[in-house]
Amino acid sequence: MQPRNMSMSGVVDLAAVKAAGEAKKKAEQARAEAERQGGGMPAAGGGRLVFDVDEAGFELEVLQRSAEVPVVIDFWADWCEPCKQLGPLLERLAAEYAGRFVLAKVDVEANQLLFQQFGVQSIPAVFAVVAGQALPLFQGAAPEVQIRQVLDQLIAVAEQRFGIVGAPLEAGAAGEAAEAPKAPASPYDGVLSAAHEALDAGDLGGAVRAYENVLSDDPANAEAKLGLAQAQLLRRVQGMDARQVRKAAADAPGDVAAQIDAADLDLVGGHVEDAFGRLVDTVRRTAGEDRDAARVRLLELFDVIGPDDPRVVAARTALSRALF
């Protein structure tokens, strides 16, 4: 599991020669037409930098618009707490970038087909569409500095490969989007940023200490709780021989420690349901200290994914049935 995966590896799809040529041609034609009429490139969507999109409007609002400006897509849901942290940040950045990209917000509960077509596995998930070509940007909450880096890469790729430069707006021309409220400052922003950077750099011990420092003062801090759970999980699996761990778990279904280690590897590998199911089954089969150890680890893995994720909700129900 890499909740802060900022890889631009999907950009290789954007380099298709045919798509690039067609996109450049469209962009050049649009600019030529705008110059002929005596003005600059019009702001995509009439100046709307942030907008909701559904399945019916996807072709017009995203695919067609992506020939003029990079379209960033934020897959979110009302029950998703990390979405509530990421969404306002992306909206603020859309206003700040002032037309170099636009932000399309997709409510996955109301648009299951789009959710499936993009192969989204969990939310929040952020994709981009340029010249009708889709690529994944990142999944999960992430530090602002890294999101900025990804957006800068996206904008550079759109210009270099497709000749698409967006439609930068003049100061004050962004309308409602320019007035997007800034996220309130937190006294822990600096510490959390350092913790995120340590986590991304592989300094798991430093990340754990930083998150614990925040939680010692603010035990309810959701961002720190999520980061700590992730750092602790990654530190536990460091040095594990995955083949040996999985063999031990398969050979000894009653070995609780082996099942717990295998569940950690399952989660790191993105097999969330497998990890949860393994530990629920272990709780069901055991008693006493063994059962408690499996239960506690399962609760810790819930923290890694987030309490509102539907997979966590389902596993909590299964755990309750196993316990009672």
N, C-alpha and C positions, 0 to 999 in steps of 0.2 A: 504494500500500500504506500503510495506517495501522494499524500493530500496536498502537497505544495509542488506538484509536478508542473514546472514552467517550461517544459520541453517544447521546442518549435519543430520537432521532428516531422510533424504532419505537413510542414511547409513544402516538402518535396512534391506533394500533389499539386501545389500551386504553380510549379515550374513547368507544367505541361506546355509544350511549345505552341500548340494550337490555341489553347485557352489564353495564353499570354498574348499571342498576336491579336486575337479577336478583342480582348479586353483593351489593349493599347489603342486599337483602331477606334473603338467606341469612345474611349476617354478623349482621344484627340479630336474626334468629331464633335463631342459635346463642348470641348473648350473652344474649338473654332466657331461653332454656332453662337456661343456666349459672347465671343469677341466681336462677331459680325453684328450682334445686336447692341454692342456698345457697353457690355457689362462683364463682370467676372462670372466665374462659375456659380450657379445658384446653389444655395444651401440645400443639401439633400433633404427631401421631405418637407420643403418649405421652412427650414430652420429647426425642425424637430430633431433634436439630438438624442432624445430618449423617448421611446415609445413602446407600448405593448403590441405584441403581434400574436395572431392566432393562425390556425391551419389555413383558414380561408384567405387570409391576407398575406401569407408567407411569400408567395411568388412575387407579388407586386412590391411589398414593403421590404423584403430582404433580398431575394434573388436579383430582381431588376435593379434595385438600388445599389447592389454590390458592384455594378459596373461603373459607378461614379465615386463610391466611397467605401472603405472597409466597414463591414457591418459586424459588430461584436454582439454575440447572443448570450444572454444570461438566463440559464434554465434555473427556475426557482419554484418554491411552493410556500404557502403561508405558514405551514407547520414547521418549516426548516429554519432553525435558529441561526446556523451559519449563513444562510441566505440573507437574513435580516442584517447581518453585519457587512456582507459583501456588496449587496445591492446598492445601498447609499454611497458606498465608496466608488463603485463603477459609475454611478450617475454623476457624482462630483467630478470625476476624471473626464467624463464625456463633455461636461460643461467647460472644464479647463482646457481640454484639447481643441475645443471650439471648431468642430467640423472636420477634423482630420480622421475621425471615425464617428460612427453613430452606434447607439446602444439599443438593441431590440431585446425586450424582456418577454420570456415565454413562461407562463404558468403551466407547469407540467401536469397539474391535476386536470386542467381544462383542455390540454393539448397532448394527449397521450401518443398520438400518431407521430408528432414531431419528436417527442421524447424517444420513441423507439427508432425512428429513422436515423437519428444522430447517434444511436447506440449509447445513450447516456446510461451509466450504471448507478450513479448516485449524484446528489445535488448538495451544494451548488456546483454547476458545471458551466464552463465558459468556452464557447466556440467562436470562430470567426468565419465569415463568408466573404471572399474577394473574387470578383468576376465569376460568380456562380460556383466557385470552388470552395468547399468546406474544409476546415482544419481545426483540430482541437487545440485550445490554448492551455487551460489548466482546470483542475478539479479541486474543490474544497476552498476554504478560506485561505488567504495568503497575505503576506506583508505588502503594504502599499508599494514599497520600493521595487519589489519583484514584479508586481503587476505593471508598474510603469515600464520596466524593462521589456516585458512581453509586448505591451502596446507599441513601444518604440520599434521593436523588431517587426511587428505586424505592419506598421505604417511604412517602414523601409522596404519590406518585401512587396507590398502593394505598389509602391512607386517604381522600384527597380525591375520587377518582373512583369508588371502589367501597365505601368504608366498611370496608375490611379493615385491621385494625390489628395483626394477628398475635396472639400470645399471650405477652407478656413474662413471663419466669420469675422467680420469687423467687431471691434470692441462694442459691446452692448447690443449686438445683433442676434444673439443666441436666444432671445425671448425668454420663455419660462425656464429653459434648461440652464441658462446662465445664473438663474437665481436659485439653483438647487442648494439646499442647506448643507453646510459643511458638517461633517461628523464632529460631535463635541469632543474636545480634547480630554484625554484621560491622564491622570497623574502617572499611570503605568505604561504609557505609550512607549517611552524610551526603553524601559526594561523589557517589554514584550517584543519590541523590534529586535533588541539584542538577542533575546531568547530564540526568536524565529531564525535569525541569521546563524546562530550557533547550531540549531537543529539542521538547517539546510547544509551547513558546512560539515556535519558529521560529529560535531562536538556535543555528544549526547549528555555527558556529565554537566557541561556548562549550561546546556539548555534546561536540564532538570533543575539545577540550582536556581536559575533565573525564574522559571515558572513557579517554583516553590516559594521564592521570595515574594512574588506577587500574591500568591494564595495565602501566605501568612498574614498579610494585611487585608486582603479582600477574598475571603474564602469562596464567594459566589461568582468570581470572575470567570465567565464562560470561556473566554479565549484562552486564559491561562490553564483552565482545567483540561481543555481539549489538547493544548500543546503539551502539557505534562503527560497526559495519557499516551500520546503519540511517542514522545521521547522515551518514556519508560518501556514501551513496547519494543521500539527499535533497539534499545540497549539490551533488552532481554534476549533478543534473537541474534545479537552480535556473536560471531564465533560458532554459532550452531552449525552442525553438519546436517543439512536438511534431509538427506537420504537416511542417515542413521536415526534421526528423530522420527521420521515417518515409519521406518521399519519397526522401531521400538513400539510405537503406538499401535501398529497393525498386529504385531506379535503378542502384545499384552494389553488387550482391551481393558483389563481391570487395573492397570498401572495408571493411577491418577496423574502422577507427575508427567508421565509420557504423553497423556492426553492433553494436559495443559500446555506442554511445549508445542505439540502438534497444532493446537488451536492458535497459538501465537503465530506460527508459521503460516497457517491458513489465512489469518487476517492480513499479515504483511503481504501475502501473495494476492490479495484482493478477493479471496474466497470467504466472504463475510458470512453467508448462510452456513457454510461448512463449519466454520469456527464456532458459531453459536450452537449449531446442532450437535457438534461433538461434545461440547461442555454440558448442554442440557441433558444429553444421554448419560453423561458421566454422573451428573447430579442424580438422575433417576435411578442409577444402578448402585449408588454408594450410600454410605451413612457416616455419621460422626464427623471426624476431622477431615476425612477424605471428601465428603460431600461439601463441607464448608469451604475447603480449598478450591474446589471446582466452581462453586457458586461465586466466591469472591473474585476469582479470575474472570468469570463471565461478566460480572458487573464492571470490572476494569476495562474489558473490551467494549462494553456498551459506551463507556466514556470516550473511547477512541473514535467511534462512529458518530455519536451524538444522540441525545435522548429522544429526539423527534423523528429520527429516521424510521421508516416503516419496518425495516428489518429488525431494528431494536425493539420496536413496539411488539412485533410478533414473537420475538424471542423472550421478551419479558412474560408474555402470556404463557408461553410454553414452560418457562422456568417456574411460574407459579403453580402450574398443573403438576410439574414434577415434584415440587416441594410439598404440596398439600393434597 
